[in-house]
Amino acid sequence: MIRRIFEKSIPNSICKLPKVEEAWSADLQTLEGHSDWVWTAVFSPDGRLVASSSDDKTIKLWDAATGALQETLEGHLDSVRTVVFSPDGKLVASGSDDETVKLWDVATGTLQYTLQGHSDAVRTVAFSPDGKLVASGSGDKMVKLWDATTGTLQQTLEGHSHWVRSVVFSPDGRLAVATNSGVAI
């Protein structure tokens, strides 16, 4: 269908297109197990696992090759909006409407830390490139920086006029960018 829609936009330098089966499906696997809406799905750095977060208050870890459920991480009291792997793939950070960030050990599925300090839903989490910091953004219009090895709050960044939609670190880990309503601060 996409090929038909954009057929007239194909450059003249492309002479022969690969054959596409009429009943072809890009769906390789369906990961089933959450009992409510899924908010986020991410691959581990090595591509072996997929983590998903849901309104069912859980994070699920799946084998990316087989689709088999490996672990269900339970402990949040409300919807889990976001999940991310640490750069080494050993930890998962999750953010929830329960106003917390949780850090989980991937190998054992155990909760390492519950990071408390936001006064509204946590919408986004990110690890620094070295894995030492976790940034969380919330409906409380703040970004908080946490020590990933101790769970302690390092800094609170204020100045947003609306809830924080996303946060990301620069490749060298020295800067963080957070957005709200499409505006970066």
N, C-alpha and C positions, 0 to 999 in steps of 0.2 A: 504494500500500500504506500509506504514512504517512497519507494522507488518510482511508483507511478505519479505521485504528487510532484516530485522534484525532477522528473525526467527531462524537462526542458532546461533545467539549470545545470545539467551535467556538462563539464567542459569537453570540447572537441578532442582534447588529447586522450581522453578515455575512450578506447575503441570497443572493447569487449568487456562486458560486466559479468561477474560470476553468476552462475545459475542459482536461483533461489527456489527452493521447493514451494509448491503452492500451499502445502499444509505445514510449512516450517514454523517452529515456535522457538523463540529465544529463551523461553522458560526452561532452565536446566533442572531446577529443584524448587520446591516450595517447602519452606521451613514452617511447620505447623506446631503449635504448642501454647502460644499466648492465648489468653481468654478474652482479650480486649484489644483496642487499637494499639498498633506498634508505632512508636515515634521515631526511633533511630535504629539503624543497623550499620555496623562498621566492621571492617576486616582487621584482624590483628596484624602487626607489622610483618610477620612471616607469611601471612595469607592462609594460615591453617585453621583459624577460628573466625567465626562471626559472632559478634555480640549484638543483641537487640534489647531495646527498652520499650516498656509498654505501660498503658493505663492500668494493667492488671497488677501494678506495683512490683514487678519483677524485672530482672535482667536475665536473659538466657544466653548461654554460650553454646554454639553449634560447631560441629565439625564441618568445615567448608567443603571438603571433598565428598563426604557421604550425606551431609544434611542431618546427621544424628545429633540429638540433643546431648550435650556433654554435662551441663550443669545449669541449675536454676538458682539464681542469687536472690534471696528474699531478705527483707529487712526494712525497706522503705514503707512509709505509712500512707503514701499517696502515689499518684501517677509518676512514672519515671520518664522524664522528658528527653534525657540525653545520656549517652554513654560513649566512652572513648578508652582506647588502650594506651598504656604507657609506651614510650618508644622501644623499650626492651620486651614488651609484650607480657611482662610479669604481673602487672596490675591493671585493673579496670577502675575507672572513676565514673560514677553515675550521679546525675543531678535530678532532683525530684520536686514535685509540688509540695512536698512536706518540708521544704525550705532547707534541706540538707544536701551535702555531697557525701557520698560514701566511697571509700577505697576498698577494693576487693582483691584478694590474692587469686590469680587465675588458676594456678596449679591445684589449689585446695578448695577454692570456692568460699573461703572464709572471709568475713568482714575484718578489715584491718583497722579502719578508723571511720568514725562519723564526724564530719566537719560541720559544725553548727555556727551560725553567725548571720546568715541572711534572714531577712524578715519578710520574704516573699518567695515564690516559686523559683527554683534554680533552673534556668533555661539552657545553659551552655556550660560545658567544662572542656578544658584543654590541658595537656601536659606540656611543659617546656621541653625543648629538644633533648636536654640531658636527663629528663625525667625527675628532676629534683623538685620542681614546683608544679602545682595544679592551680589553674585559674578558673574561677567560677563567676558566671554572670547571672543576674537575677532580675526579677520583677521589682526588686527594691531599688533599682537604678544604680547598683554598685557592682564592681568587680572586686573579688577577693582573691588574694594570692596566698596559697597554703604550702607548707613544707610537706612534700609527699612521703618523706621517711618518718616524720613525727606526727603529722596531722595538725600542726600548730599554725595559726593564722600569722602570716608575715606582714601583710599590708592590705589596706582597703583603699580602693581607688574610686573616688566620687566625681561626679560632674555630668553624668548622663541626665537627660530630661525625661527619658522614657525607659521602659524595661530594657535590659541588655539582651540582645538577640543572639550575638555570637562573640566569641573571643578566640584569638589565635596568637601564638608567639611568632616572633621573627625567627629565621633559621639559626641565628646565633644565640637566641634566648634572651637577649638584652632588652627587647621591647615586646610589648603586647598591644594588640589592636582589638578594640571592642566596638561593636556596632549596635545601634538602636535605630529603628525605623530607616535603615539605609544610610545613616550618618556615622562615620568613623570618628572616634575621639582618641 
